[in-house]
Structures are given as C-alpha cells and as structure tokens.
Amino acid sequence: MPAKTAKMEFHPLTPERWQDFETLFGERGACGGCWCMAWRLTGKQFDEQKGAPNKKAMKAIVARGDQPGVLAYVGGQAVGWCSVAPRETFIRLESSRVLKPIDDKSVWSISCFFIAKEHRRKGLSVKLLKAAIEFVRRQGGKIIEGYPNEPKKDQPDVFMWTGLAASFIKAGFKEADRRGSRPIFRYELKR
C-alpha cells in the first residue's frame, strides 16, 4: 500500500500567515535578502535595502492588508511562494524595455517563485501557478502575465525565480510576446 501523502493547500499571504512566509524565506530572505522586493523597487532602492529593510517593507505591504501572493502548504508547513499582484505594483516591470506592456489591458503579474529546496522539481510551481490563477479570479482580474526563464543549460534553481516556461505552459499559459530571448506568457480568465 502506498504511503499517504500530506495534503497540499494554498493560501494568500495575510498578516496571520506572515510567520509562515518568514520561516519559508529564512534568514537570507529567500535569496540575498530579497524578501520578494526585487521588482517592487527600483534597482537602486533594492540594492540599498537588501536584507532587513526589504523584510520590513514586505511586512508593511502585508500589514496594510495587501495580499502580495500565494503560499503553498504541505502538512501545515509553508513550502512554496508565488508573488502575484497587479502589474503596476512592480516598478521594475514599468521601467523595463524588454518586459514593457504588450497593450493597455489591465494585467496581474507573476514576478517570483520561491520553493523550499526539498520540494523543488516536483511540479509545485505548476500547482502554485494554478493557485495564483484562482487567487486572481477571486480578485476580479482578467489577465495574468508571467516572465519565465527558458534555460539553455542546467542552471542553479535559485536563478529560476521567475519560473520556467514549461511550468507556465503546463498551467495553461500561452506565449503572448517575445522580446529577444525573454518570453511573456499570458493566461486569460474566462468568466
């Protein structure tokens, strides 16, 4: 008889779940003190506040009632994260030439994933994408974009923080545009 697998759940990041987010991201703030603030700030701002200031900034976002993404849980423990919010939330996207808007439609953007090491390469990013789709649907959003990597060779997992194109495709996203080697994927919610 196969071993029983722990139940997987997905929940928006709220003040009540801050401790789970903090535990998942650990002392390093996921990677290099980011705390999922890289695209929410200008490059200069981000460099100036790596570490504790980024953590404080993300905690303030959550404390004011914003829900900046979705946490994945296995057996009651947070094991994954997907940042999803209206595109205008992400200052870096607004100033990017490569990832500039395709059109003038209102879009939600998926900017980041973080998955606990022991849960990587098990399809969790696809499940997080599907949970993000449902989260955006509940918020009344109609279009979701992602900006995944298409690695040419084996790269460390930490550099795949915007997700992999293959995961977006498995979750039902379609390539909407490409600027150089960087694809822009979209998912249009049906009513």
C-alpha positions in Angstrom: 0.0 0.0 0.0 1.5 3.4 -1.0 2.4 5.9 1.8 -0.1 8.5 2.5 0.9 11.9 1.1 0.4 15.1 3.1 -2.5 17.4 1.9 -1.4 20.4 -0.1 -3.2 23.7 0.5 -2.8 27.2 -0.9 -3.5 30.5 0.9 -2.9 34.2 0.2 -0.2 35.8 2.3 -2.1 37.7 5.1 -0.8 39.1 8.4 -1.9 35.9 10.1 0.4 33.9 7.8 3.4 36.3 8.0 5.3 33.9 10.3 4.9 31.1 7.7 6.3 33.3 5.0 9.2 34.4 7.2 10.0 30.8 8.1 9.9 29.7 4.4 12.2 32.6 3.3 14.6 32.0 6.2 17.4 34.3 7.4 18.5 35.1 3.9 15.1 36.4 2.8 14.9 33.6 0.1 18.0 34.8 -1.8 20.4 37.6 -0.9 18.0 39.5 1.3 15.4 39.9 -1.4 12.2 39.2 0.5 10.4 39.3 -2.8 11.0 43.0 -3.2 13.3 42.9 -6.3 10.6 44.0 -8.8 8.7 46.2 -6.3 11.6 48.7 -6.1 14.0 50.5 -8.4 17.4 48.8 -8.8 19.0 51.4 -6.6 16.4 51.2 -3.9 16.6 47.4 -3.9 20.4 47.5 -3.6 20.2 49.9 -0.7 17.8 47.9 1.3 18.7 44.3 0.8 18.1 42.2 3.9 16.2 43.6 7.0 14.9 46.7 5.2 13.4 44.6 2.4 11.8 42.3 5.0 10.3 45.3 6.8 9.0 46.7 3.5 7.3 43.4 2.6 5.9 43.1 6.1 4.4 46.6 5.8 2.7 45.6 2.5 1.1 42.6 4.2 0.2 44.6 7.4 -1.7 47.2 5.4 -4.0 44.4 4.0 -2.5 43.8 0.6 -2.1 40.1 -0.3 1.1 40.1 -2.5 1.0 36.4 -3.4 0.1 32.8 -2.6 1.8 30.4 -0.1 1.8 26.6 -0.7 1.5 24.4 2.3 2.2 20.7 2.8 1.2 19.1 6.1 0.6 22.6 7.5 4.1 23.9 6.7 4.7 26.6 4.1 6.9 25.1 1.3 6.3 27.5 -1.6 5.6 31.0 -2.7 4.3 32.7 -5.8 4.2 36.5 -6.0 1.2 37.8 -7.9 -0.2 41.3 -8.0 -1.4 44.0 -10.4 1.4 44.8 -12.8 1.7 48.4 -11.7 2.8 47.1 -8.3 6.1 46.1 -9.8 8.1 49.2 -10.5 10.8 47.3 -12.4 8.3 46.0 -14.9 7.0 49.5 -15.5 10.5 50.7 -16.4 11.7 47.6 -18.3 12.2 47.9 -22.1 12.2 44.1 -22.5 9.1 43.5 -20.4 7.2 46.7 -21.3 3.4 46.3 -21.6 2.2 44.4 -24.7 -1.0 46.5 -24.7 -3.1 48.8 -22.5 -5.1 46.0 -20.8 -5.2 45.6 -17.1 -2.8 42.8 -16.1 -1.8 40.9 -13.0 1.8 39.8 -13.0 3.5 36.8 -11.6 7.0 38.0 -10.7 8.6 35.4 -8.4 8.6 31.9 -7.1 10.4 30.5 -4.0 10.2 26.8 -3.2 11.8 25.1 -0.3 14.8 23.0 -1.5 13.3 19.7 -0.6 10.1 20.4 -2.6 11.8 21.6 -5.8 11.5 19.6 -9.1 8.2 18.0 -8.0 5.7 20.1 -10.0 4.9 22.5 -7.2 5.4 25.6 -9.4 2.6 24.4 -11.7 0.4 24.0 -8.7 1.3 27.4 -7.4 0.5 28.9 -10.9 -2.9 27.3 -10.8 -3.5 28.6 -7.2 -2.4 32.1 -8.5 -5.0 31.9 -11.3 -7.7 31.2 -8.8 -6.5 33.9 -6.5 -6.6 36.5 -9.3 -10.0 35.2 -10.4 -11.3 35.9 -6.8 -9.9 39.4 -7.0 -11.7 40.1 -10.3 -8.6 40.0 -12.5 -8.9 39.0 -16.2 -5.4 38.6 -17.5 -2.3 37.2 -15.8 1.2 37.6 -17.1 4.4 35.8 -16.3 8.0 36.3 -17.4 9.7 32.9 -17.1 13.1 31.7 -17.9 14.0 29.3 -20.7 17.3 27.9 -19.5 19.7 26.9 -22.2 21.7 24.7 -19.9 21.5 23.4 -16.4 21.3 26.4 -14.1 21.1 26.6 -10.3 17.4 26.6 -9.1 17.9 29.9 -7.4 18.3 31.6 -10.8 14.9 30.3 -11.9 13.0 32.7 -9.5 10.7 34.0 -12.3 9.7 30.4 -13.1 10.2 28.1 -16.1 8.3 28.4 -19.4 7.5 24.7 -19.3 5.6 25.2 -16.0 3.6 28.2 -17.4 2.7 26.1 -20.4 1.6 23.1 -18.2 -0.6 25.6 -16.2 -2.4 26.8 -19.3 -0.5 30.0 -20.1 0.3 30.9 -23.7 3.2 32.9 -25.1 1.8 36.3 -25.9 5.0 38.1 -26.9 8.8 37.7 -27.0 11.4 40.4 -26.8 14.8 38.9 -27.6 15.1 35.7 -25.7 12.6 36.7 -23.0 9.0 35.4 -23.4 5.9 37.0 -21.9 3.2 34.4 -21.1 -0.4 35.2 -20.5 -3.4 33.5 -19.1 -6.9 34.9 -19.8 -9.5 34.2 -17.3 -12.9 33.1 -18.6 -16.0 34.3 -17.0 
